[in-house]
């Protein structure tokens, strides 16, 4: 089969993206939110996720009121043939992200030609925020990118073929995205606003009864688990999440800028790499924000309609995100991707169509600057990762903790803090875990009746610092003495967890 030069470039970019991501996979232990789907993928040994009973069998539908069980269902066959580990959880997520880039490049190829396809792939594979949120996928975001990119591709295909099946597939992907993460409505609202403002004429085909039925039917089918869950549970998705708050605009804007320049995960996933910035050690921020800002006036001059579409879609989506309760974090902001990259890619493609070669050189230079600076930021993260340190909730000490639990077979393990259940259940499936209880008396009963041990988080892994102390105090009142059976350190020798034994 003949492969075009454009496809060859894109495949090469994707290969480098996967290789770069693989280098991060073993650096940190799994985090609580990253392993959120384990009650579905490993149902029985990790508890039960919210769902319904069908013929006496529990069918999990959701992980949280706004996060669906789709990822858990997809990982069931993965874990059936591949033992749970950071490799079996992260490599599939990385490959899903790579596939999302491939689909996005096809979207841009349909919309603006091969130059735009190559440019968007180059920008995405060199985006540190996109790479790290894909590898560690604590959002989760990888599936969301793939579903929404697939919906866009099917919609553009429908515009060319008028096939109702492709429109149905578009709606189905949208429905799955809403089930997978209900806050997809932020992004979908922005897209709808941009389409109505800039491409209203092309939406007329959706008004036709057959097309409207196909599109709506796809959405209903894809989002059916979410609808069933809400109908049978008194609408928790709406009750718990349909709320707004007065946003911290400057804080939200800072997160947006840091997510765009790639620096947002310094201090969260990995510590800041020490030493001066250089080619050898990498840099802290990429040039992507500057390139995106420069692309807006250039786009208004040479590609006004698509530029306005991306500006409106991105702005509306971000505003909805910022005013929603709890919205605006890095794992939310990344859901705006690939709008900034697609804007730059289309502008670069339009510059390549200009008669004067100088415009082509300008577009290529801007894209190359953003790409190269992005890879230098990724390299800076690699330098930071080599130090062995993680951030709150992220540590390679989790591996040692799971291994240490093998010394205590058949004993209940009391988790005294947030951030320990899903990931430990994932790494130590033969242990019996008792989750954090706000009443220490319940946990004390477990100590007395089941010969339990407890895990106490230390340092930056503590989220509820008083919970372990309350448990120990209550156990003392009940006549139980406490000793530290083991201290678990990370690869730098810093203590992160203690295993407490009671006697």
N, C-alpha and C positions, 0 to 999 in steps of 0.2 A: 504494500500500500504506500502510495506516495505521500510524504509528509511535507507540508509547506514550511518555508523558512520561519514564518510567524509561529506556527504550531511548535516547531523545534525549539524556538526561544522560550516559549511558555512552558514546555515540558522541562527544559533545563532549569528555569526558575523554580518550578515546583520541586524538582529533585533537590536543589540547594536548600529550599525551605524545609523539606522533610529532614534532610541531614542535619541542618542547624537545630531543628526542634528535638531530634533524637538526643543531641548532646545535653539537653536540659532534663530529660525524662528522669534519670536516676538521682538527680541532685537533691530533691526534697521528698519527704514522706508525703503521703496523701493527706489532704486537708478535709475538714468536716464537710464543707459545702461541695467540694470536688467529688466526694464520695456520697453525695446526697441520695443518689439513685440506688444505692445498694439494697435498701429494703425491698426493692422490686426485682433487681437482678439476682439477688441472693435471698429471696423471700424464704422465711422460716428461720434462718439463723441470724438475721439482722432486723427482726421485727416485721411489722406489716405497714404498708403505706395505705392511705385512705383509698377506698374503693367500694365496690358492691359485691354481693354474693349472687352467683349464678349457678343454679343446680347444686347448691351446697358448697361451692368452691369460691374462695375469695379472689376477686379480680381487681388488682390495684389499678387505679385510674390517675392518681395524683401523688406527687411528692410533698407539695405544699399547696395552699389554696390557690396559688398563681403559677405553680410549676408542675407540669404534667409528668406522667410516668413513661413518656415515649423513650427517653434515653435508657431507662431501666429495662424496658422490653427489648430494645435493640441489643443491649449487652447480655441478656440472658444466654443466647447461643454462644456469644464470645466467651463467657466464663464457663460454659459447659465444656468447651474444648481447650481453654487456655486458663490455667490456674490464676486466680486473682492476684495481681501484683501491680506495681506502678507501670509496668510495661503494658499489661493487658488493659489498663484503664486509660493510659495516656496515648499510646501509639494509635489506637483507633480514632481518638479525638483529633490527633494531629493529621491523620489521613483524611478525616472528614473535612477539616479546615482546608487542606490542600485541594480537595475536590470542590469545595465552595469557591476557591480562587479560580479553578478551571471553569466552572459554570459561569462565574462572574465575567471572565474573559470572553466567553461565548456571548454573553449578553451585550457586552461592549462591541464585539465584532458585528453583531446584528444591528446595533444602534449607530455605530460610527466607523466601522471598518477595522482592518487588522492592526493598524498602528495603535488605535485606542485599546484594543485587546492586549497587545504586548505591554503597553504603558501601564494599564491597571494591574496586570499581573506583576510587573516589576515593582510597582509601588507597594502592593499588598505583601509580597513575600519578604520585603525588607522592612516591614513595619513591626517594630519590637512589641508594641502593644497587642497587635493582632497575633503575632507568634506566641507570646507568653500566655495570653488568655486562651489560646487554642490548646496549647500543650497541657496546661494545668486546669483549664475549663471549669473554674469554680462558679461560673455564672449561672447555669451553663450557657455558652454562647455558640459553640462550634456548629451544632445542629441548626441553630436559629439562622446562622449565616447561610448554610446550605439550603434550607427550606425557602428562605426569602429570595435567594438568588435563583433557585429553580423556578419559583413562581414568576419572577421577572422574565426568565428565559422562555417559559411556556406562553406567557402573555405576548411577547414579541413574536413568537412563532404563530400564535393565533392571528395576530394582525396580518401576517403574510399568507396564511393558509385558510383562515376563517373556519378552522376545524373546532367544532364544539367540544371535542374530546380534549384538545389542548387547553381550552378555556376551563373545562372541568378539572383538568390536572392542575392548572394554576390555582383555582379555588381550593382544591384539596391541599396543596402545599401551604396556602394561606391558613386554612383551618388547622393543619398540623402545627404550624408555627404558633397559632394562638393557644392551642392546647399545650404545646411544649413549654411556652412561656407567655402567659397572658399579657404581659407588658409589651408584647409585639404590637398591641394596638397603638402605642406611641408612634412607632415607626410607620405603621400602616396609615395612621391618620395624616402624618406628614406626606407620605407618598400620594395619598388621595388628594390632599390640598395642592400639591405640585402638579399632579395630572390634570385636575380641574382647571387650574389657572393657566397652564401652558399647553395642554394637549386635550382640551375639552372636546374638540371635533372628533378625535380618534376614539373617544369613549362612547360615541353614539351606538356602536355595534353592541355594546353591553346592554342597551335598553331593549333590544329586540327580545321578545319573550323566550325564544329557545335558548339564546345565549345567556340571558339573565338566569334562567332556570338551571342551566349547566354550571354557571359560576357559583350561584348560591348553593346548589346541591353539593358541589365539591367542598365548599366551606363547611357546610353542615356535617358532611361525612367526616372531614378531617378533625373538626372540633367536637364531634359527638361525645367522646369520653368526658370532656370538660362540661358539656351540657348535662350529661347524665349525672355526673358528680354533684353539680349544683342543684339540679331538680330534686335529687334524693337526699340532699344535705342542707336544705334551707339556704341556698345561695351564698356559701362562705366566700367565694371569690369576689363577689360584689360587696358583701358586708365588710370584709377585712381589707380590701384594697382600693375601693372606689372612694378615695379621700385625697384631698389636696392640702398643702401646707404653704405657709409663706416661705418662699425659697431664699436661700443664701445665694444670690445671683453671682457675687464675686467668687464664692467658693465653688459653685458649679462651673463657672467659666474657667477657673484655674484647673479643675479636673479635666475639662474638655481640652484645654491647651496641653496639659501634661500627657493626656492620653494620645493626643495627636503627635506630639513630639517624641513619644516613646518613653518618657522618664517616669511615668506614673507608678511603675512597679518597683522603683528604687525605694527601699525602706518598707516595702510590703512583702514582696516575694523574696527579694534579695537585698542585702545592705548595699549602700553606695560603695562602689569600688574606690579604694584609697589611691592616692597619687594623682598627678596631673593628667589632664586629657592629652592624648597623643594618638597617632596611628597605631602604635603598639598596644595601647591600653583602651582605646575606644573613646567615645565622647558621650556626654550625658543627654544631649538633645539633638534631634534630627532637624533638617531644614524643611520638613514637610509642611508645617504651618505657614511658613513664609511662601512656599510654592503655591499652596492652596489660596492664600490671600492674593497673590499675584495673578492667579488663574481667573479670579472673578472679573476684574476689569478687562482682561484679555478675552475672556469668554463672552462678555457683554458686547465686545466689538466684533468678534468673529463667529460666535455660536450663542446668540442671545437666548434663544428659547431653551435649549438644554441647560444653560447656565442658570437661568431663572428657576427652572425646575429643581435643580439640585439645591440652590440657595433656599427656596421656599420649603422643599421637603425636609432638608436638614434643620432649618430654623424651627419649623412647626414641631417636628419630632423632639428636638431638644427642649423647647419650651414646655411641652407636655411632660417630658421626663423631669424637668426641673421643678415643676409645681406639684408633681405627684409625691405623696408621702413616701419617704425612703428612697426616692429616685435620685439619679445623678452620680452614682458611684462609677468607678472605672469599668466594672463589669456591666453596667447599664450603658454608659457612654459608648462603649465599643459596639453596641448594637446599631449605632448610626453608620457604621462602616458597611459598605464601601463607598458611601456617598462622596466624601472628600476626594478619594482616589479616582472615582469615576469622573468627577468634574475635571480634575487635572488631565486625565487621560483623554477625554473628549476635546478639551482645548488644545492639547498637544497634537491630536489628530487633525484638527482644523488648521493649525499652524503648518502642518506638513502639506496641506493642500494649497497653501498660498504660493503664488508664482515666485516670489523672492525667496532665495535659499536662506537668507539671513533669518527668516521666521522659523524655518525648519531647524536651524542650528540653535536658535533660542529655546525652542520647545524641547529639543533633545537634551540641551544642557541643563534645563530646569529639572527635567525628569531624572536625569543622571545624578544631579546634585542631591535630590531628595532620596534617591535609591542608595547611593553610596553612603550618605550620612546615616541613613537608617541601618545599614549593615554595621557601621561603626558603633552605633548605640547597642545593637545586639551583641557585638563583641564586648562592649563594656559590661553587659550583663553576664557574659561568660566569665570574665575576669572576676566579677563579684561572686558568681556562683562557685568558683574554685576555692573561695575562702571557707566554704562549708556552712556559712551562716544563712539562716532564713529569717522570716519575719513572723509577726504574730499569727499563730495557727499553722505556720509552715516550718517544718524542721526535719532534718534527717534523723533526729533522735527518735522519731516515731518508729523507725525500723527496729532500733534496739529495744524500745518499749514492747513492741509486739513479740519480739524474740524472747524477752525476759518473762513474758506471761506464760510461756511454755513450761516454766518451772513450777507453775501453780495449776496443774490440771484439776479439773472437777471442782474448782472453787469459784464462787461468784466473785465478779470483779465490779466494785462500785466506782462509778465515774463521778468525780466530785466537781467537774467543771465542764463548760461547753467546749466543743471541739475535739471530743474523744470517741464518740460512739460510732459513727459511720465508718471512719477510717480504721479504727481498731477492729471493728467487726469484720472489715474487709481484709485486714492483714492477719488477724488471729481468729479465724472463724470457729475454732474449737473451744474458745473461751465463752463463758456465760456472763453477760454484762447486765448490770443494774444501772439504769440511767440516773442522772442527777435528779434528786427529789428535793423540792424546797423545804420539806419537813425532815430534819435529820433523824427524827425518831424512826421513820420508815426504813432508812438505811441502817440504823443501828440494829433494828430487828433482823435485817439481813445478815449483819455481822454475827449476831448471837445464834441465829437459827441455821445459817447456811455456811458458817466458817468462811466468811467473805474477806477479801482484801480490798484495798482502795488505792486509787491512783490520784496523786496530788500534782497539779501542774506548777511549774516554777518559772520565775523570770517573765520573759515576754510571752510565754504560753498561757499565762493566767488571764482569764476573762472574768471570773467571779472569785476574787481573791479570798473572800471570807467563807466560802462554802466548805472547803476542806477543814478549816479550823472549827467551824460549827459542828461538823461531824465528829471530829476528835474530842471536842469538849463534851458532846452529848454521850459519846461512847465511854468517856471517863466517868461521867455521872452514873452510868449503867454498870460500872465495875470492870470495864474493858480497858486494858493498857495498850499502848501503841508503840511500835518500833518501825524504823525504816528498814525494810527488807532489801531494797535495792534503790540505787540512784542511777538514773539514765542520763547520759551526757550526749551532746551532739559531737560531730567530728572535730570541733574545735576544743572539746573538753569542757564546755559550759553545761552545767546541770539544767535539765529541762523538765524532768519528771521524777517523782519518787513513788515507789510502791510501798504502801503502809500495811503492815500486818498487825492483827489484833490478838491479844492473848489475855 
